[in-house]
């Protein structure tokens, strides 16, 4: 089995650990975090990232257990630190997800329980495709994107880098969301939006320009 470390010890990490265990391909050595949160299930604390990286010798696989935070930059910085230190982030797809064989998924992306992704869709690196979200045919999902639980993307939707799509949102067919955006929970996207926007509502509208 491949030895793997989980980065973070919060609630999202627990879900990632559960998926890794179902895959039965990885031996989870432990988790890192800024503080010891006690054992997650029976997974031990390995110290903060710097402590772990300084002492590590034989673990070369990592899974990102950090969920969405207000800005993607901290999550990205942590990942890049592990990449510089030679770690590989495998694609992690729950065996309880339905992912068409014609779907492309980039490294470090986690596809969680109950997700459905249809043919021709391309998903970038280090994304979170969260529980019971649905992505229809030929969508484009960039890098460092979080598709939150219960979200629905119709066919040929495009979402560009570093964007968060909030819980239970719906994006209509062929619409585009620019990079560095936040779409509020339960929003309904009926038109395309540019970069750096906070978007909310049904139908959704621009609330403000955000500094990402």
N, C-alpha and C positions, 0 to 999 in steps of 0.2 A: 504493500500500500504506500501511496505517496504521503510523505509527512507535510502537514500544512499548518500554518498559524493563522488565526482569525484576528484581524485588526479591529479592536473595540470590544467592549463588554456590555453594551447596552441591549435594549430590547430587540433591535434589528439584528444584532449579532446572534441572539438566541435563535432567530428564524433561520439565519444562514447556517448555523451549526446543525439545526434539525435537518436541513436539506442535505448537507454534506454527509450526515449519517445515513440518510436514505440511499444515497448514491453508492455507499460502501466501496469507494475508490480511494478515500483519503483517511489517513490517521491524523486526527486533530491533536496537535502537541499542546496547545494552550491558546490563550488570548492575551493581547496587549491592551493597555489602556493607561490613562494618566493616573489612575488610582486602582487599588485592589478592590474589586466589587465582590470578592468571595468567589467561590466556584460557580460557574454557569453550568448547570447540570453537574457533570463530573470533570469539567474542563478547567484546568488550573491557570492561575494568573502568572504571566511571564515577565512582568515589569512594564514600564512604559516603553515606547518605541525605541528610544535611544539606548536604554539598558539592554533590551532584547537584541538589537542589531549589533551592539558591541560584543555580546557574548555568543551570539549564534555562530554555529559552525556547519551544521549539516541539514538545515531546513531551507528549502529554496522555493517553496510554494506558499502563497498567501491568498487569503480571501478577505475582501473588504467588508467589515461588519458595521461600518458607519452608515446610518440612514441619512436621509436628506437633512441638511442644516441650512440655515437661512441663505448663506452664500456657499457656492460649491468650492471656493478657493482653498479652504482649509482641508477639506477631504482630498482635493487634488494634490495639495502639497505633501500630505502624508503618503499617498500612493507613490508619488514621484520619488520620495525618499527611499522607499522599498525597492523601486525599480533601479535606482542608482546603485543599491546594494545587491543587485543581481537576482532579485526575486522574480518569479513568474506568477502571474495572476491567471489561473485557468478560467475558462467559461464554466459557470455553474448553472445547470438547468435542472430544476426539480423534476423527478420522474412523474410527478402529478401534474405537470404542465403539458399542453399540447402544442408542439412547435413543428410546423411543416418542414419537411426535409429540404425545401428550397429557401429557407430562411438563413441569412448570414448573421452571426452574432460575434461581436468583437471581444477581445480578451478582457478579463476582469468583470464582465457583465454577469449579473445574477438574475435568473428568471425564476420566479417564485411559484408556489403552489397555485394551481387553478388557472394559470395564465393560458390564453389561447393566442397564437400568432400564426397568421395565415401566409400563404405562399408569396414569394417575391419580396418580402420585407427585409430590409437591411438595418441592423442595429449596431451602433458603434461600440466603443470601448468604455468600460467602467460605468455602465448604466445599471440602474435598478428598475427591473420590470416587476412591479409589485403584485401582491396577491390578487387573483381573480381579475386582473386587467385583460382587456381584449384589444388586439391590434389586427386590423383586417389586412387585406392583400396589398402588396407593393407600397408599403409605407417606408419612409426614411426616418430613422432615429439617429441623431448624431452622438457625440461623445459626452460623457458625464451628465447624463439625463436621468431624471427620476420620473417614472410613470407610476403614480401612486395607486393604492388599492382601488379596485372597482372602476377604473377609468376605461372609456371606450374610444378607440380611434377607428373611424371609418376608413375605407380604402384610399390609398394614395396620399395620405396625410404626411406632411414633412414637419419634423421638429428638430431645430438646430441646437448646437452645442450648449451645454451648461444650463438647460432649462428644466424647471420643475413643473409637472402637470399634477395639480392637486386632486385629492381623493374624490372619486365619483364624477369627474369631469367627462364631457363628451365633446369630441372634435369631429365636425362634419366632413364629409368626403372632399378630398382635394385641397383642404385648407393648409396653410403654413404658419407655424409659430417660429419667430426668429430666435437667435441665440440670447442667452443671459436673461430669459424671461421667467416670471412666476405666474402661473395660472391658478387662481384660487379654487378652493374646493367647490365641487358641484357646478362649475362654470359650463356654459354651453357655447362652443366656438362655432360661429356661423360665417365668419370671414377670416381672412388672413391678417396677421399682425407682424410688425417689424421687431427689431432687437430692443433689449433693455427696457421691457415694459412689465408692469404689474397689471394683470388682466383678470377681471372678475365679473360674474353675473350671468344672467340668463335672459336674453342673449348677452354674451360677454362684451365688455367695453374696457378701454384703457382707464385705469385708476390713476396711475402716475408713471413717470419715467423713473427707473431705478438705477442705482449706481452699482454695477457689478465689477 
